Amino acid sequence: MGHGNLVLECLVLTPPTKGSRCHSDVGLCASPYQHHQVTVPSLWCEELARTQVCAPAELKGPSTVEQIVYNVLEEKALRLVKPKSQPELKLLSNTSSSCPTPPAPLQHLHLLSNTSSSPPAPPSPVQHLQLLSNTSRNGGSTLHALRCLEEQYGDQWTSFTVLLIHSGGYSQRLPNASALGKIFTALPLGDPVYQMLELKLAMYIDFPRHMKPGVLITCSDDIELYSTGVTETITFDKPGFTALAHPSDLAVGTTHGVFVLDPSSFSGKGALEYGSCYRFLHKPDLETMQQSGAVCVRGDRPQLSSPGSRRDSAVASECVYTDSVFYIDHSTAQQLLQFYKQMGTLCCEIDAYGDFLQALGPGATPEYTKNTSNVSKEDSGLVAVRQQLYSLLQGTALNVIVLNNSQFYHIGTTQEYLFHFTAESKLRFELDLQPVAFSIFPDTAKALDHLSVIQSILEPGCVIGPGSVIEYSRIGPEVSVGKGSIVSGSYINFSVEIPSDCLLSSVSVKITDRVEYVTMVFGVGDDLKKSVKLLSDIHSLQFFGASLPECLDLWSLEASDQLFSSEDTRLGLWTARIFPVCSTLSESVRMSLNMLNSVQHKSAFKLSGFQLLSVEEMLTYKDVEDMLKFRKQIYDEICLQRQKEKPDYRMSST
């Protein structure tokens, strides 16, 4: 493929969730099945601004990407260019109904153009590439995606410009997104609502025309908004790696990647500046950032501080440049692919940010290869693989595109999700996020502006506390939701008070041949990533403010190895078999809330008679089709209610 009208030939969603069931008939827009890696030829192109996308209703209704770009992001930080002539790109499902359609597997993608000068499209069938390696981290899945591209297209893939989105992994810090993937997180805007995938395509719409062949890698839970001069463009055309850099508070740097910029290539002038990175730090502490010279002084012209220096000025005047999106040119991507093919099957989980970028730049040293403090799962072969990657990438350039007038937002944790969707955050203002998006919301419902209701049906009489998010749910008239809570995919048709700071998320499962339901319930601050190796240590695991052994006593459950689903002695809330399987969705919600009520009031509630699953097992047995069916039912009812135009309801996406 050349650089004609089509300038980005492939979009890949990855990685899968380890252990999930396979659904081989899944297509890109029909499926948030993150256990598949979906490659769509010819999807992202320079003409995307006027592309008509026919997609199943769980993603959106009869809207266009043009509407996303020009209605949602108009006059915001993104600078978008509307082309004069565009071919029409359509996603064709296996149904004959017009958009919006019920969830259905997409089978073909065709490029339809009225011009004969357009370059030929790659083969039209959408390919469903299942992840074969034993890794759930984004480094291994990136390498696997490259191998799949080569297997599918041969040497032709090296001429592609590829957008690779890591769809979300386990999402342990935002478990309401675990089953379907963070890339399909619903946003409180649009009519019908938009999801992160659509926002990503809108944000990056300018990139392909200024990219040489290579791979642009991004995560699914971050949002980058920026402003540049009229004549300034973000260009990915240099050998090696090229990363976007955003000014951030030092506290943000401790949980993200931080660039130590080369002072000779950085002046601090203008909204956009091209430079080079001396060294990349992965989730460094404050002292490391100071000593390495990563800290800059804010101002009209940000200046790098000298390594090890400290100032008496307020910490708020200092910043570091943090990572987000990065690009790998095709030559370097080919090197990584050859490394992966030589390795065979990876024996450990590697990180595309921490394990790739830390090897780059003239200041890189191999010390990081032995540092496993930021690793969620330490494998015996990790250090050896890191050392091999370091040897492979040592000396490779890390170019940096410094966006001084930009904002980086992360919504991958419950706290961030609630803050950006319900509080007076900058992101809420910049994207014009709405308190009620594509929902039936009665005027009689008691609510405040500081909430977020997304594609849900709320009946008169219900109460939603400030700071709470309700998505893809049906809430009955006798339901009260406390402050700062998340309710996702649930049907609550009984009288109940859901406490504040509660996360309630329902999952359809198919263990045998019938659909059943499980609802997870946690405190929004519970640590689902924490685990211990010994049963004697599970007292350190906290469930809604109580120790896990206390909860087990109330539920008449015995603390044993059989209580946990993990095969590698990882004992935690994620692997604890404590959630009852029920025959109906509403009953599963009731049982899980009874569990929570027993903990709050120190009263017994026996779970010994139920079949119990862990969250880990919910993802193994999840039935995505049934979950999408429930969303479609809500969608249809909202559309029907709009047609009736009853005066006592306010149909709102405003």
Stockholm file with secondary structure:
# STOCKHOLM 1.0

chainA/1-654         MGHGNLVLECLVLTPPTKGSRCHSDVGLCASPYQHHQVTVPSLWCEELARTQVCAPAELKGPSTVEQIVYNVLEEKALRLVKPKSQPELKLLSNTSSSCPTPPAPLQHLHLLSNTSSSPPAPPSPVQHLQLLSNTSRNGGSTLHALRCLEEQYGDQWTSFTVLLIHSGGYSQRLPNASALGKIFTALPLGDPVYQMLELKLAMYIDFPRHMKPGVLITCSDDIELYSTGVTETITFDKPGFTALAHPSDLAVGTTHGVFVLDPSSFSGKGALEYGSCYRFLHKPDLETMQQSGAVCVRGDRPQLSSPGSRRDSAVASECVYTDSVFYIDHSTAQQLLQFYKQMGTLCCEIDAYGDFLQALGPGATPEYTKNTSNVSKEDSGLVAVRQQLYSLLQGTALNVIVLNNSQFYHIGTTQEYLFHFTAESKLRFELDLQPVAFSIFPDTAKALDHLSVIQSILEPGCVIGPGSVIEYSRIGPEVSVGKGSIVSGSYINFSVEIPSDCLLSSVSVKITDRVEYVTMVFGVGDDLKKSVKLLSDIHSLQFFGASLPECLDLWSLEASDQLFSSEDTRLGLWTARIFPVCSTLSESVRMSLNMLNSVQHKSAFKLSGFQLLSVEEMLTYKDVEDMLKFRKQIYDEICLQRQKEKPDYRMSST
#=GR chainA/1-654 SS CCSSSCCCCEEEEECCCTTCCCCTTCCTTTCCCTTEEEEEETCSCTTGGGCCCCCBTTTCSSCCHHHIIIIISTTSSCCCCCCSCCCEEEEEESSCCCSSBCSCCEEEEEEECSCTTSCCCCCCBCEEEECCSSCCSHHHHHHHHHHHHHHHHGGGGGGCEEEEEECCTTCTTSGGGTTTCGGGCBCSCTTTTCBHHHHHHHHTTTSGGGBCSEEEEEESSEEEEECCCTTCCCCBCSSSEEEEEEEECHHHHTTSEEEEECGGGCCCCSSEEEEEEEEEEESCCHHHHHHHTCCEECSSSCEECCTTCCCSSCGGGEEEEEEEEEEEEHHHHHHHHHHHHHHCSCSSCCCIIIIIITTCSTTCCGGGGGCCTTCSSCCTTHHHHHHHHHHHHTTCCEEEEEESSEEEEECCSHHHHHHHHHSSCHHHHHTTCCSEESEEEETTSBCCSSCEEESCEECTTCEECTTCEEESCEECTTEEECTTCEEESCEECSCEEECTTEEEEEEEECSSSSCEEEEEEEETTCCSSCCBSSGGGGGGCEETTEEHHHHHHHTTCCCSGGGBCCSSSCBSTTTBCCEECBSSHHHHHHHHHHHHHHHHHTCCCCCTTSCEECHHHHHHHBCHHHHHHHHHHHHHHHHHHHHHTCTTEEEECC
#=GC SS_cons         CCSSSCCCCEEEEECCCTTCCCCTTCCTTTCCCTTEEEEEETCSCTTGGGCCCCCBTTTCSSCCHHHIIIIISTTSSCCCCCCSCCCEEEEEESSCCCSSBCSCCEEEEEEECSCTTSCCCCCCBCEEEECCSSCCSHHHHHHHHHHHHHHHHGGGGGGCEEEEEECCTTCTTSGGGTTTCGGGCBCSCTTTTCBHHHHHHHHTTTSGGGBCSEEEEEESSEEEEECCCTTCCCCBCSSSEEEEEEEECHHHHTTSEEEEECGGGCCCCSSEEEEEEEEEEESCCHHHHHHHTCCEECSSSCEECCTTCCCSSCGGGEEEEEEEEEEEEHHHHHHHHHHHHHHCSCSSCCCIIIIIITTCSTTCCGGGGGCCTTCSSCCTTHHHHHHHHHHHHTTCCEEEEEESSEEEEECCSHHHHHHHHHSSCHHHHHTTCCSEESEEEETTSBCCSSCEEESCEECTTCEECTTCEEESCEECTTEEECTTCEEESCEECSCEEECTTEEEEEEEECSSSSCEEEEEEEETTCCSSCCBSSGGGGGGCEETTEEHHHHHHHTTCCCSGGGBCCSSSCBSTTTBCCEECBSSHHHHHHHHHHHHHHHHHTCCCCCTTSCEECHHHHHHHBCHHHHHHHHHHHHHHHHHHHHHTCTTEEEECC
//
